[in-house]
Amino acid sequence: MRIRHFAYVSLIALALTGCNDALETAQVDLSKVKNKVEQPLPPHILAAMSAKGMDRNSPIMIRIFKEEGAMEIWKAKTDNRFDKIADYKICAWSGRLGPKVKTGDRQAPEGFYDLTRANLNPNSKYYLAINTGFPNRYDAANGRTGSDLMIHGACSSSGCYSMTDQQVLEIYAFARDAFKGGQATVQLQAFPFRMTAENMVKHRLDSNYDFWKMLKVGYDNFEVTKRPPEVAVCEKKYVFNQQVTDGGAFNAAGKCPAMSTPPALAAALASYGKTYDADYAKAMSKYDGMAWYDPSEAERKAVVAKLRKGRELAFAPTGTSLEAGRMVKVAELEDLMAKRTAQSVTTQTATGAIPAAPAQPQAVAVATAAPAVVPVPMQNPLAFTAPEPQETAEAAAKKPFWKFWARN
């Protein structure tokens, strides 16, 4: 038994070296963890919190960037703004860039998700897990299906974001402490990539581009305010940091109510937008006639194949899209995409599967939307079938201190 235990610890150590050589901060010896659910954050993180002016139980937010293979933990400071307190290299995520659409597509979710205590799974077979809450109201309104999509340990993914056990131990502790401090919902923001002007230009020919432009509005709101945006859904699209007028309410599939952006936020976003537009024009000139080739999951696994040698089959790290992808001429990209589509149809025909219709770009206006209130999800975080409640004056008065734009 002791030999087995030593082998397990050694395997984890090797996994850490392979998956997280650049951003690893989780260095806990799992053999010394007596209660993983209550394991405290390590002293170096607590010291960093103190230096940044953060309370141990203040609210957090989680950000994911698929292409970079990065996960970030942001935490509220005493000045009510959020700052990054930890980042991790994602050990494995399946599929390729783009949202999850249906059960079995192996895609990891992209979008904005509210996590409650009910999303924490202390009994996961993957050490510890946090349910992403997919499908949320946006996903449900757009007919997207899937369940049990997690942030978990074990470094193996089929639609999840898989970390090492040491990493998920810390991430779980961040969420646990925030909930203990009174945070009702932790916002998870999952993006295809950092939504800079250069990245948007590189991915401008992707079929998911309109969907990503919609997510970018929420990304921009956070970049400007350093506070998680209020997120709502109406007309089957996300809206961010919007104040409802005339007693209206948000309905995921219904018409958007009359709403407006707080003046101070609108001014800040306009200034941010001017800089972005200038950067976008420069990037268009830089990448004229070029676009990004998004690698397949198999291509991402190939760049880290050597890490799997001598390991158990369950250990399945994936390289980042930045490692496996590349800039190509537009004509070459179109040819590669045509070959990929043909191969997919051939494979599905050979297996008897019915070819899925290609993902259709979202017809999304340049939304500046966000919910005036963050509804508390039901105990089952996978189902959002109840109508969204209207905000009362009493509820507005009790808004958490970090919901700055919704109060002022």
Salt bridges, closest charged atoms under 4 A:
ASP21 OD1 - LYS89 NZ 3.89
GLU38 OE1 - LYS180 NZ 2.81
GLU67 OE2 - HIS203 NE2 2.82
GLU72 OE1 - ARG63 NE 3.32
GLU72 OE2 - LYS84 NZ 3.78
GLU72 OE2 - ARG194 NH2 2.85
ASP79 OD2 - LYS77 NZ 3.78
ASP83 OD2 - LYS52 NZ 3.08
ASP87 OD2 - LYS84 NZ 3.64
ASP105 OD1 - LYS100 NZ 2.69
GLU110 OE2 - LYS66 NZ 3.05
ASP177 OD2 - ARG56 NE 3.64
ASP177 OD1 - ARG176 NE 3.05
GLU198 OE1 - LYS286 NZ 3.39
ASP210 OD1 - LYS213 NZ 3.56
ASP220 OD2 - LYS216 NZ 2.62
GLU223 OE2 - ARG63 NH1 2.99
GLU223 OE1 - LYS226 NZ 3.86
GLU230 OE2 - LYS399 NZ 3.76
GLU235 OE1 - LYS237 NZ 3.72
ASP294 OD2 - ARG96 NE 3.59
GLU297 OE2 - ARG106 NH2 2.56
GLU297 OE2 - LYS301 NZ 3.37
GLU332 OE2 - ARG326 NH2 3.68
ASP335 OD2 - LYS339 NZ 3.44
GLU388 OE2 - ARG137 NE 3.34
GLU391 OE2 - LYS399 NZ 3.13
GLU394 OE2 - LYS398 NZ 3.21
